[in-house]
Amino acid sequence: MNNSFELDAVDFQILNAFQENSKISNAELSRELGMAPSGVLERVKKLEQKGVIKGYTIQINPLALDQKLLAFISIKTSDAFGSEVTGLALAKIPEIQEVHNVTGEDCFLIKIRVRDSEHLMNIMRNSFSKIKGIVSTKTIIVLEAVKETNHLNIQKN
């Protein structure tokens, strides 16, 4: 994938609009931008092809699915830099939302969302224990999420 993206002001407007409402119609986006629908559609397709737009998702309230507990877990592995195999094994656990290979004493930082502390303990006992190389974990339970978003700060340079 190309890490050098050439984006102009219209691209930034499109990205901002989609980030605010990924269900925005092409007609509505065209009106917002003051462009022809065919021109906007072409721009969006190019942003998808370049990998700038990676997909379209919805945000679900975790409480609606009885996923009340949010935690971050630092994981130390026997491989000092964190093995790709370990990272991929962690990523396969459905409750884990994010897996990051990080610097410092620990190798991975994960974000996990579960029903309760018993559910978390079951995952640690039954899933983490099967992943070869995990040496230790440090768990931080979130008491309240003041801000949680996937939105990026989009500004024209």
Secondary structure as UniProt FT lines:
FT   HELIX           9..20
FT   TURN            22..23
FT   HELIX           26..33
FT   HELIX           37..49
FT   TURN            50..51
FT   HELIX           62..65
FT   STRAND          69..77
FT   TURN            80..81
FT   HELIX           84..91
FT   TURN            94..95
FT   STRAND          96..101
FT   STRAND          108..114
FT   HELIX           117..126
FT   HELIX           128..130
FT   TURN            132..133
FT   STRAND          134..141
//
